[in-house]
């Protein structure tokens, strides 16, 4: 009897150790991803995929062994970055599962609804892009450039009555602010680039410039995950009482997205996911309600977001 109890105790300890330090299982509770993931499907999460997060970070502080960053396309499991009660310890928050579409250091082109416009990426918001505009508006543009403090953007050529100049995304933003009437600019390298703004996904030790379109996101991230007090005055970011034009982050972050435009329970709602909240990568489905489901096809191409239960 004692041997049986001892064996059972050892087995329970091993299971708990494996769940805490190696692998864990999560259940998909909703049917919104059917034909890819079905309600009741169970997935195995590799806790070592981004390095092992030591247990009880709220008590001993955040530490991770053999840390690495998520890659674009990974299916990641993480604790809710924005719980209803902020005092809830990280390890006790709900678990979520979603696809990473922006890894640390990436730049995404997001529209006003914070939806990624596609696979196109740019290096940084200050990169130059060629724009065409009506030649008869040249004098008006030159005056706006001078008022906005944009210099050195020489004419690059002409195209059927249009003039061509190169501007960075931010320079074009400044020019549009001082124009008395709108000038139609057409990107010659990306039509979509004129409909969205570049968002840099912060990496640890990386300085991210503050722009009018990312100031709110950066402010919320600093307040929630960087341990500092930040606020906005208009589009000016104030961190610990000082005006900040660029902020150097102390964690790696990623941007996760739902495959459904009407489902805003993803980074559009709670913002960037910090490394301290990452549990691991979903590596396989070990039980599925769909007998014909293929792991390789399902997880390689799916884009989803679900609240999962541990």
NUBA-154727 format. One record per residue (C-alpha): residue number from 1; z, x, y; residue in one letter. Coordinates in nm, 4 decimals, padded with zeros to 6 digits. Layout:
<site num="NUM" up="Z" east="X" north="Y" residuo="A"/>
...
This chain:
<site num="1" up="00.0000" east="00.0000" north="00.0000" residuo="X"/>
<site num="2" up="00.0961" east="00.2804" north="00.2383" residuo="X"/>
<site num="3" up="-00.2268" east="00.4650" north="00.1539" residuo="X"/>
<site num="4" up="-00.4303" east="00.1502" north="00.2261" residuo="X"/>
<site num="5" up="-00.2588" east="00.0988" north="00.5622" residuo="X"/>
<site num="6" up="-00.3053" east="00.4655" north="00.6476" residuo="X"/>
<site num="7" up="-00.6749" east="00.4532" north="00.5585" residuo="X"/>
<site num="8" up="-00.7180" east="00.1344" north="00.7604" residuo="X"/>
<site num="9" up="-00.5402" east="00.2915" north="01.0580" residuo="X"/>
<site num="10" up="-00.7622" east="00.6007" north="01.0440" residuo="X"/>
<site num="11" up="-01.0741" east="00.3822" north="01.0215" residuo="X"/>
<site num="12" up="-00.9670" east="00.1783" north="01.3246" residuo="X"/>
<site num="13" up="-00.8949" east="00.4961" north="01.5222" residuo="X"/>
<site num="14" up="-01.2375" east="00.6360" north="01.4299" residuo="X"/>
<site num="15" up="-01.4121" east="00.3159" north="01.5386" residuo="X"/>
<site num="16" up="-01.2267" east="00.3143" north="01.8709" residuo="X"/>
<site num="17" up="-01.3031" east="00.6835" north="01.9209" residuo="X"/>
<site num="18" up="-01.6731" east="00.6309" north="01.8544" residuo="X"/>
<site num="19" up="-01.6873" east="00.3302" north="02.0883" residuo="X"/>
<site num="20" up="-01.5082" east="00.5240" north="02.3633" residuo="X"/>
<site num="21" up="-01.6837" east="00.8597" north="02.3305" residuo="X"/>
<site num="22" up="-02.0155" east="00.8177" north="02.1513" residuo="X"/>
<site num="23" up="-02.1757" east="00.4752" north="02.1181" residuo="X"/>
<site num="24" up="-02.0946" east="00.1173" north="02.2066" residuo="X"/>
<site num="25" up="-02.2627" east="-00.2171" north="02.1492" residuo="X"/>
<site num="26" up="-02.3491" east="-00.4888" north="02.4027" residuo="X"/>
<site num="27" up="-02.4680" east="-00.8453" north="02.3537" residuo="X"/>
<site num="28" up="-02.7447" east="-01.0117" north="02.5568" residuo="X"/>
<site num="29" up="-02.5953" east="-01.3538" north="02.6416" residuo="X"/>
<site num="30" up="-02.8905" east="-01.5196" north="02.8198" residuo="X"/>
<site num="31" up="-03.2407" east="-01.6256" north="02.7202" residuo="X"/>
<site num="32" up="-03.4250" east="-01.5169" north="03.0339" residuo="X"/>
<site num="33" up="-03.5846" east="-01.2162" north="02.8627" residuo="X"/>
<site num="34" up="-03.7097" east="-01.3878" north="02.5520" residuo="X"/>
<site num="35" up="-04.0224" east="-01.2361" north="02.3974" residuo="X"/>
<site num="36" up="-03.8637" east="-00.9012" north="02.4930" residuo="X"/>
<site num="37" up="-03.4908" east="-00.9485" north="02.4426" residuo="X"/>
<site num="38" up="-03.3435" east="-01.2635" north="02.2969" residuo="X"/>
<site num="39" up="-03.0122" east="-01.4320" north="02.3611" residuo="X"/>
<site num="40" up="-02.7703" east="-01.2871" north="02.1098" residuo="X"/>
<site num="41" up="-02.9565" east="-00.9577" north="02.0656" residuo="X"/>
<site num="42" up="-02.7237" east="-00.6600" north="02.0330" residuo="X"/>
<site num="43" up="-02.8117" east="-00.3170" north="02.1703" residuo="X"/>
<site num="44" up="-02.6632" east="00.0266" north="02.1020" residuo="X"/>
<site num="45" up="-02.5631" east="00.2210" north="02.4145" residuo="X"/>
<site num="46" up="-02.5515" east="00.6007" north="02.4000" residuo="X"/>
<site num="47" up="-02.2522" east="00.7098" north="02.6087" residuo="X"/>
<site num="48" up="-02.3679" east="01.0742" north="02.6062" residuo="X"/>
<site num="49" up="-02.7122" east="01.0068" north="02.7529" residuo="X"/>
<site num="50" up="-02.5956" east="01.0936" north="03.1071" residuo="X"/>
<site num="51" up="-02.2900" east="01.2890" north="03.0016" residuo="X"/>
<site num="52" up="-01.9671" east="01.1378" north="02.8765" residuo="X"/>
<site num="53" up="-01.7654" east="00.9593" north="03.1438" residuo="X"/>
<site num="54" up="-01.4001" east="01.0254" north="03.0662" residuo="X"/>
<site num="55" up="-01.1917" east="00.7127" north="03.0067" residuo="X"/>
<site num="56" up="-00.9772" east="00.5520" north="03.2781" residuo="X"/>
<site num="57" up="-01.1488" east="00.6945" north="03.5896" residuo="X"/>
<site num="58" up="-00.9313" east="00.4693" north="03.8063" residuo="X"/>
<site num="59" up="-00.6233" east="00.6572" north="03.6798" residuo="X"/>
<site num="60" up="-00.7384" east="01.0166" north="03.6333" residuo="X"/>
<site num="61" up="-01.0329" east="01.0167" north="03.8725" residuo="X"/>
<site num="62" up="-01.4020" east="01.0232" north="03.7921" residuo="X"/>
<site num="63" up="-01.5073" east="01.3066" north="03.5587" residuo="X"/>
<site num="64" up="-01.8147" east="01.3425" north="03.3385" residuo="X"/>
<site num="65" up="-01.8902" east="01.6031" north="03.0717" residuo="X"/>
<site num="66" up="-02.2413" east="01.7507" north="03.0521" residuo="X"/>
<site num="67" up="-02.3678" east="01.5252" north="03.3314" residuo="X"/>
<site num="68" up="-02.7375" east="01.4434" north="03.3723" residuo="X"/>
<site num="69" up="-02.9268" east="01.1861" north="03.5758" residuo="X"/>
<site num="70" up="-03.1150" east="00.8733" north="03.4665" residuo="X"/>
<site num="71" up="-03.4924" east="00.8848" north="03.4593" residuo="X"/>
<site num="72" up="-03.7308" east="00.6266" north="03.5919" residuo="X"/>
<site num="73" up="-03.7841" east="00.3626" north="03.3249" residuo="X"/>
<site num="74" up="-03.4491" east="00.4129" north="03.1477" residuo="X"/>
<site num="75" up="-03.2611" east="00.1012" north="03.0405" residuo="X"/>
<site num="76" up="-02.9136" east="00.1709" north="03.1777" residuo="X"/>
<site num="77" up="-02.5767" east="00.0073" north="03.1180" residuo="X"/>
<site num="78" up="-02.3249" east="00.0267" north="03.4019" residuo="X"/>
<site num="79" up="-02.0200" east="-00.1347" north="03.5551" residuo="X"/>
<site num="80" up="-02.0742" east="-00.3890" north="03.8315" residuo="X"/>
<site num="81" up="-02.1019" east="-00.1893" north="04.1595" residuo="X"/>
<site num="82" up="-01.9963" east="-00.4863" north="04.3738" residuo="X"/>
<site num="83" up="-01.7314" east="-00.6989" north="04.1984" residuo="X"/>
<site num="84" up="-01.5774" east="-00.9989" north="04.3693" residuo="X"/>
<site num="85" up="-01.2470" east="-00.8116" north="04.3831" residuo="X"/>
<site num="86" up="-01.3007" east="-00.4540" north="04.4986" residuo="X"/>
<site num="87" up="-00.9566" east="-00.3520" north="04.3711" residuo="X"/>
<site num="88" up="-01.0742" east="-00.4077" north="04.0131" residuo="X"/>
<site num="89" up="-01.0797" east="-00.0668" north="03.8360" residuo="X"/>
<site num="90" up="-01.4301" east="00.0588" north="03.7554" residuo="X"/>
<site num="91" up="-01.3736" east="00.0561" north="03.3791" residuo="X"/>
<site num="92" up="-01.2573" east="-00.3070" north="03.3892" residuo="X"/>
<site num="93" up="-01.5581" east="-00.4422" north="03.5773" residuo="X"/>
<site num="94" up="-01.8356" east="-00.6430" north="03.4109" residuo="X"/>
<site num="95" up="-02.1069" east="-00.4537" north="03.2269" residuo="X"/>
<site num="96" up="-02.4684" east="-00.4923" north="03.3360" residuo="X"/>
<site num="97" up="-02.7907" east="-00.3742" north="03.1776" residuo="X"/>
<site num="98" up="-03.1122" east="-00.3135" north="03.3708" residuo="X"/>
<site num="99" up="-03.4120" east="-00.0869" north="03.4159" residuo="X"/>
<site num="100" up="-03.3865" east="00.2137" north="03.6469" residuo="X"/>
<site num="101" up="-03.6931" east="00.2189" north="03.8730" residuo="X"/>
<site num="102" up="-03.5592" east="00.4739" north="04.1229" residuo="X"/>
<site num="103" up="-03.3849" east="00.7906" north="04.0013" residuo="X"/>
<site num="104" up="-03.1800" east="01.0240" north="04.2246" residuo="X"/>
<site num="105" up="-03.4105" east="01.1966" north="04.4743" residuo="X"/>
<site num="106" up="-03.6962" east="00.9467" north="04.4318" residuo="X"/>
<site num="107" up="-03.8500" east="00.7595" north="04.7237" residuo="X"/>
<site num="108" up="-03.9399" east="00.3932" north="04.6711" residuo="X"/>
<site num="109" up="-04.1559" east="00.1771" north="04.8928" residuo="X"/>
<site num="110" up="-03.9556" east="-00.1447" north="04.9331" residuo="X"/>
<site num="111" up="-04.0585" east="-00.4499" north="05.1295" residuo="X"/>
<site num="112" up="-03.8307" east="-00.6641" north="05.3455" residuo="X"/>
<site num="113" up="-03.6908" east="-00.8342" north="05.0343" residuo="X"/>
<site num="114" up="-03.6115" east="-00.4890" north="04.8862" residuo="X"/>
<site num="115" up="-03.8722" east="-00.5403" north="04.6156" residuo="X"/>
<site num="116" up="-04.0609" east="-00.2324" north="04.4997" residuo="X"/>
<site num="117" up="-04.4255" east="-00.2874" north="04.5936" residuo="X"/>
<site num="118" up="-04.5601" east="-00.0913" north="04.2986" residuo="X"/>
<site num="119" up="-04.5703" east="00.2431" north="04.1262" residuo="X"/>
<site num="120" up="-04.6840" east="00.4292" north="04.4352" residuo="X"/>
<site num="121" up="-04.4394" east="00.6902" north="04.5637" residuo="X"/>
<site num="122" up="-04.4255" east="00.9150" north="04.8671" residuo="X"/>
<site num="123" up="-04.2385" east="01.2422" north="04.9135" residuo="X"/>
<site num="124" up="-04.0333" east="01.1458" north="05.2192" residuo="X"/>
<site num="125" up="-04.0405" east="00.9080" north="05.5188" residuo="X"/>
<site num="126" up="-04.1624" east="01.1852" north="05.7479" residuo="X"/>
<site num="127" up="-04.4811" east="01.2569" north="05.5508" residuo="X"/>
<site num="128" up="-04.8005" east="01.1916" north="05.7458" residuo="X"/>
<site num="129" up="-05.0443" east="00.9179" north="05.6535" residuo="X"/>
<site num="130" up="-05.3902" east="00.8586" north="05.8047" residuo="X"/>
<site num="131" up="-05.4262" east="00.5351" north="06.0027" residuo="X"/>
<site num="132" up="-05.7344" east="00.3759" north="06.1593" residuo="X"/>
<site num="133" up="-05.7090" east="00.1598" north="06.4716" residuo="X"/>
<site num="134" up="-05.9568" east="00.0050" north="06.7198" residuo="X"/>
<site num="135" up="-06.1068" east="00.2724" north="06.9444" residuo="X"/>
<site num="136" up="-06.0836" east="00.0503" north="07.2521" residuo="X"/>
<site num="137" up="-05.7032" east="00.0602" north="07.2184" residuo="X"/>
<site num="138" up="-05.6897" east="00.4398" north="07.2420" residuo="X"/>
<site num="139" up="-05.5598" east="00.4531" north="07.5995" residuo="X"/>
<site num="140" up="-05.2906" east="00.1987" north="07.5212" residuo="X"/>
<site num="141" up="-05.1859" east="00.3917" north="07.2110" residuo="X"/>
<site num="142" up="-05.1739" east="00.7237" north="07.3968" residuo="X"/>
<site num="143" up="-04.9398" east="00.5687" north="07.6541" residuo="X"/>
<site num="144" up="-04.7173" east="00.4235" north="07.3777" residuo="X"/>
<site num="145" up="-04.7039" east="00.7617" north="07.2008" residuo="X"/>
<site num="146" up="-04.5842" east="00.9287" north="07.5196" residuo="X"/>
<site num="147" up="-04.3152" east="00.6649" north="07.5779" residuo="X"/>
<site num="148" up="-04.1986" east="00.6914" north="07.2154" residuo="X"/>
<site num="149" up="-04.1868" east="01.0709" north="07.2236" residuo="X"/>
<site num="150" up="-04.4504" east="01.1109" north="06.9524" residuo="X"/>
<site num="151" up="-04.6600" east="01.4225" north="07.0110" residuo="X"/>
<site num="152" up="-04.8991" east="01.6459" north="06.8197" residuo="X"/>
<site num="153" up="-05.0806" east="01.3628" north="06.6448" residuo="X"/>
<site num="154" up="-05.4354" east="01.4661" north="06.7300" residuo="X"/>
<site num="155" up="-05.7416" east="01.2549" north="06.6614" residuo="X"/>
<site num="156" up="-05.8622" east="01.3210" north="06.3066" residuo="X"/>
<site num="157" up="-06.1996" east="01.1467" north="06.3337" residuo="X"/>
<site num="158" up="-06.3871" east="00.8224" north="06.3913" residuo="X"/>
<site num="159" up="-06.5010" east="00.5455" north="06.1592" residuo="X"/>
<site num="160" up="-06.7307" east="00.2632" north="06.2768" residuo="X"/>
<site num="161" up="-06.5656" east="00.2253" north="06.6145" residuo="X"/>
<site num="162" up="-06.2147" east="00.2944" north="06.4824" residuo="X"/>
<site num="163" up="-06.0159" east="00.6047" north="06.5735" residuo="X"/>
<site num="164" up="-05.8139" east="00.7889" north="06.3111" residuo="X"/>
<site num="165" up="-05.4793" east="00.9622" north="06.3605" residuo="X"/>
<site num="166" up="-05.2005" east="01.0709" north="06.1282" residuo="X"/>
<site num="167" up="-04.8523" east="00.9295" north="06.1708" residuo="X"/>
<site num="168" up="-04.5356" east="00.9355" north="05.9679" residuo="X"/>
<site num="169" up="-04.3816" east="00.6031" north="05.8774" residuo="X"/>
<site num="170" up="-04.1051" east="00.6601" north="06.1330" residuo="X"/>
<site num="171" up="-04.3432" east="00.7658" north="06.4115" residuo="X"/>
<site num="172" up="-04.5430" east="00.4485" north="06.3605" residuo="X"/>
<site num="173" up="-04.2212" east="00.2478" north="06.3747" residuo="X"/>
<site num="174" up="-04.1281" east="00.4077" north="06.7115" residuo="X"/>
<site num="175" up="-04.4730" east="00.3442" north="06.8559" residuo="X"/>
<site num="176" up="-04.4667" east="-00.0223" north="06.7581" residuo="X"/>
<site num="177" up="-04.1340" east="-00.0643" north="06.9361" residuo="X"/>
<site num="178" up="-04.2798" east="00.0323" north="07.2761" residuo="X"/>
<site num="179" up="-04.6204" east="-00.1373" north="07.2477" residuo="X"/>
<site num="180" up="-04.6562" east="-00.4382" north="07.4748" residuo="X"/>
<site num="181" up="-04.8973" east="-00.5996" north="07.2284" residuo="X"/>
<site num="182" up="-04.9585" east="-00.5201" north="06.8657" residuo="X"/>
<site num="183" up="-05.2264" east="-00.2714" north="06.7638" residuo="X"/>
<site num="184" up="-05.3681" east="-00.3271" north="06.4133" residuo="X"/>
<site num="185" up="-05.3144" east="-00.0065" north="06.2137" residuo="X"/>
<site num="186" up="-05.4835" east="00.0294" north="05.8761" residuo="X"/>
<site num="187" up="-05.3587" east="00.2926" north="05.6327" residuo="X"/>
<site num="188" up="-05.6516" east="00.4888" north="05.4879" residuo="X"/>
<site num="189" up="-05.4397" east="00.6190" north="05.2010" residuo="X"/>
<site num="190" up="-05.2434" east="00.3129" north="05.1026" residuo="X"/>
<site num="191" up="-05.2871" east="-00.0406" north="05.2241" residuo="X"/>
<site num="192" up="-04.9504" east="-00.1274" north="05.0716" residuo="X"/>
<site num="193" up="-04.7694" east="00.1463" north="05.2654" residuo="X"/>
<site num="194" up="-04.7998" east="-00.0525" north="05.5883" residuo="X"/>
<site num="195" up="-04.6172" east="-00.3479" north="05.4304" residuo="X"/>
<site num="196" up="-04.3061" east="-00.1654" north="05.3148" residuo="X"/>
<site num="197" up="-04.0565" east="00.1012" north="05.4134" residuo="X"/>
<site num="198" up="-03.9656" east="00.4227" north="05.2313" residuo="X"/>
<site num="199" up="-03.6156" east="00.4300" north="05.0807" residuo="X"/>
<site num="200" up="-03.4826" east="00.7625" north="04.9540" residuo="X"/>
<site num="201" up="-03.2574" east="00.7213" north="04.6490" residuo="X"/>
<site num="202" up="-02.9652" east="00.9583" north="04.7199" residuo="X"/>
<site num="203" up="-02.8890" east="01.2541" north="04.4970" residuo="X"/>
<site num="204" up="-02.5684" east="01.4546" north="04.4968" residuo="X"/>
<site num="205" up="-02.5754" east="01.7080" north="04.7816" residuo="X"/>
<site num="206" up="-02.8906" east="01.5569" north="04.9316" residuo="X"/>
<site num="207" up="-02.9050" east="01.4779" north="05.3026" residuo="X"/>
<site num="208" up="-03.0656" east="01.1389" north="05.3620" residuo="X"/>
<site num="209" up="-03.1967" east="01.0593" north="05.7085" residuo="X"/>
<site num="210" up="-03.0873" east="00.7328" north="05.8675" residuo="X"/>
<site num="211" up="-03.3663" east="00.4978" north="05.9742" residuo="X"/>
<site num="212" up="-03.3495" east="00.1424" north="06.1071" residuo="X"/>
<site num="213" up="-03.4692" east="00.0027" north="05.7745" residuo="X"/>
<site num="214" up="-03.2187" east="00.1889" north="05.5508" residuo="X"/>
<site num="215" up="-02.9125" east="00.1989" north="05.7778" residuo="X"/>
<site num="216" up="-02.7502" east="-00.1124" north="05.6281" residuo="X"/>
<site num="217" up="-02.8008" east="00.0041" north="05.2692" residuo="X"/>
<site num="218" up="-02.6573" east="00.3487" north="05.3472" residuo="X"/>
<site num="219" up="-02.3632" east="00.1940" north="05.5335" residuo="X"/>
<site num="220" up="-02.2749" east="-00.0308" north="05.2392" residuo="X"/>
<site num="221" up="-02.3106" east="00.2583" north="04.9918" residuo="X"/>
<site num="222" up="-02.0875" east="00.4916" north="05.1927" residuo="X"/>
<site num="223" up="-01.8205" east="00.2238" north="05.2291" residuo="X"/>
<site num="224" up="-01.8250" east="00.1226" north="04.8628" residuo="X"/>
<site num="225" up="-01.8765" east="00.4512" north="04.6791" residuo="X"/>
<site num="226" up="-01.8348" east="00.7536" north="04.9070" residuo="X"/>
<site num="227" up="-01.4730" east="00.6965" north="05.0079" residuo="X"/>
<site num="228" up="-01.5442" east="00.6909" north="05.3820" residuo="X"/>
<site num="229" up="-01.5411" east="00.4253" north="05.6503" residuo="X"/>
<site num="230" up="-01.8868" east="00.3362" north="05.7813" residuo="X"/>
<site num="231" up="-02.0108" east="00.0690" north="06.0197" residuo="X"/>
<site num="232" up="-02.3270" east="-00.0236" north="06.2062" residuo="X"/>
<site num="233" up="-02.3737" east="-00.0648" north="06.5788" residuo="X"/>
<site num="234" up="-02.7195" east="-00.2139" north="06.5933" residuo="X"/>
<site num="235" up="-02.9138" east="00.0285" north="06.3737" residuo="X"/>
<site num="236" up="-02.6838" east="00.3226" north="06.4530" residuo="X"/>
<site num="237" up="-02.4699" east="00.4400" north="06.1602" residuo="X"/>
<site num="238" up="-02.1113" east="00.5391" north="06.2399" residuo="X"/>
<site num="239" up="-01.9222" east="00.7302" north="05.9688" residuo="X"/>
<site num="240" up="-01.5526" east="00.8040" north="06.0219" residuo="X"/>
<site num="241" up="-01.5971" east="00.7298" north="06.3906" residuo="X"/>
<site num="242" up="-01.8942" east="00.9630" north="06.4435" residuo="X"/>
<site num="243" up="-02.2604" east="00.8776" north="06.4992" residuo="X"/>
<site num="244" up="-02.4573" east="00.9914" north="06.1960" residuo="X"/>
<site num="245" up="-02.8314" east="01.0617" north="06.1879" residuo="X"/>
<site num="246" up="-02.8211" east="01.1934" north="05.8311" residuo="X"/>
<site num="247" up="-02.5621" east="01.1713" north="05.5542" residuo="X"/>
<site num="248" up="-02.5071" east="01.4064" north="05.2602" residuo="X"/>
<site num="249" up="-02.4073" east="01.2122" north="04.9486" residuo="X"/>
<site num="250" up="-02.1472" east="01.3230" north="04.6956" residuo="X"/>
<site num="251" up="-02.2880" east="01.1290" north="04.3983" residuo="X"/>
<site num="252" up="-02.6195" east="01.0666" north="04.2278" residuo="X"/>
<site num="253" up="-02.7466" east="00.7108" north="04.2624" residuo="X"/>
<site num="254" up="-03.0175" east="00.4977" north="04.1036" residuo="X"/>
<site num="255" up="-03.2007" east="00.1780" north="04.1931" residuo="X"/>
<site num="256" up="-03.2256" east="-00.0912" north="03.9266" residuo="X"/>
<site num="257" up="-03.4521" east="-00.3949" north="03.9278" residuo="X"/>
<site num="258" up="-03.4992" east="-00.7273" north="03.7564" residuo="X"/>
<site num="259" up="-03.8361" east="-00.8262" north="03.6218" residuo="X"/>
<site num="260" up="-03.7989" east="-01.1721" north="03.7751" residuo="X"/>
<site num="261" up="-03.8540" east="-01.2078" north="04.1499" residuo="X"/>
<site num="262" up="-03.6258" east="-01.5130" north="04.1664" residuo="X"/>
<site num="263" up="-03.3394" east="-01.3278" north="03.9976" residuo="X"/>
<site num="264" up="-03.1720" east="-01.1285" north="04.2752" residuo="X"/>
<site num="265" up="-02.8797" east="-01.0099" north="04.0622" residuo="X"/>
<site num="266" up="-02.9905" east="-00.6467" north="04.0782" residuo="X"/>
<site num="267" up="-03.0020" east="-00.3671" north="04.3392" residuo="X"/>
<site num="268" up="-03.1441" east="-00.6180" north="04.5871" residuo="X"/>
<site num="269" up="-02.8029" east="-00.7834" north="04.5744" residuo="X"/>
<site num="270" up="-02.5469" east="-00.5097" north="04.5046" residuo="X"/>
<site num="271" up="-02.7381" east="-00.2029" north="04.6242" residuo="X"/>
<site num="272" up="-02.7423" east="00.1427" north="04.4719" residuo="X"/>
<site num="273" up="-02.5697" east="00.2164" north="04.1406" residuo="X"/>
<site num="274" up="-02.3537" east="00.5332" north="04.1613" residuo="X"/>
<site num="275" up="-02.3204" east="00.7780" north="03.8742" residuo="X"/>
<site num="276" up="-01.9478" east="00.6961" north="03.8485" residuo="X"/>
<site num="277" up="-02.0428" east="00.3461" north="03.7286" residuo="X"/>
<site num="278" up="-02.2921" east="00.4544" north="03.4600" residuo="X"/>
<site num="279" up="-02.1919" east="00.3925" north="03.0986" residuo="X"/>
<site num="280" up="-02.5063" east="00.5177" north="02.9250" residuo="X"/>
<site num="281" up="-02.8601" east="00.4395" north="02.8159" residuo="X"/>
<site num="282" up="-02.9538" east="00.1553" north="02.5807" residuo="X"/>
<site num="283" up="-03.1192" east="00.3362" north="02.2911" residuo="X"/>
<site num="284" up="-03.1929" east="00.0692" north="02.0330" residuo="X"/>
<site num="285" up="-03.1625" east="-00.2943" north="01.9316" residuo="X"/>
<site num="286" up="-02.9589" east="-00.3115" north="01.6129" residuo="X"/>
<site num="287" up="-02.9701" east="-00.6907" north="01.5811" residuo="X"/>
<site num="288" up="-03.2349" east="-00.9274" north="01.7156" residuo="X"/>
<site num="289" up="-03.2942" east="-01.3010" north="01.6889" residuo="X"/>
<site num="290" up="-03.6681" east="-01.2251" north="01.6844" residuo="X"/>
<site num="291" up="-03.7663" east="-01.0803" north="01.3431" residuo="X"/>
<site num="292" up="-04.1004" east="-00.9585" north="01.4820" residuo="X"/>
<site num="293" up="-03.9503" east="-00.7779" north="01.7851" residuo="X"/>
<site num="294" up="-04.0506" east="-00.4132" north="01.8285" residuo="X"/>
<site num="295" up="-03.8011" east="-00.1788" north="01.9929" residuo="X"/>
<site num="296" up="-04.0675" east="00.0650" north="02.1074" residuo="X"/>
<site num="297" up="-04.2836" east="-00.2007" north="02.2723" residuo="X"/>
<site num="298" up="-03.9983" east="-00.4195" north="02.3942" residuo="X"/>
<site num="299" up="-03.7969" east="-00.1574" north="02.5774" residuo="X"/>
<site num="300" up="-04.0836" east="00.0587" north="02.6925" residuo="X"/>
<site num="301" up="-04.2484" east="-00.2216" north="02.8873" residuo="X"/>
<site num="302" up="-03.9712" east="-00.4670" north="02.9694" residuo="X"/>
<site num="303" up="-03.8211" east="-00.4994" north="03.3158" residuo="X"/>
<site num="304" up="-03.5041" east="-00.7044" north="03.3050" residuo="X"/>
<site num="305" up="-03.1516" east="-00.7563" north="03.4260" residuo="X"/>
<site num="306" up="-02.8718" east="-00.9233" north="03.2338" residuo="X"/>
<site num="307" up="-02.4989" east="-00.9489" north="03.2483" residuo="X"/>
<site num="308" up="-02.3816" east="-00.8297" north="02.9080" residuo="X"/>
<site num="309" up="-02.0532" east="-00.8590" north="02.7241" residuo="X"/>
<site num="310" up="-01.8914" east="-00.5534" north="02.5651" residuo="X"/>
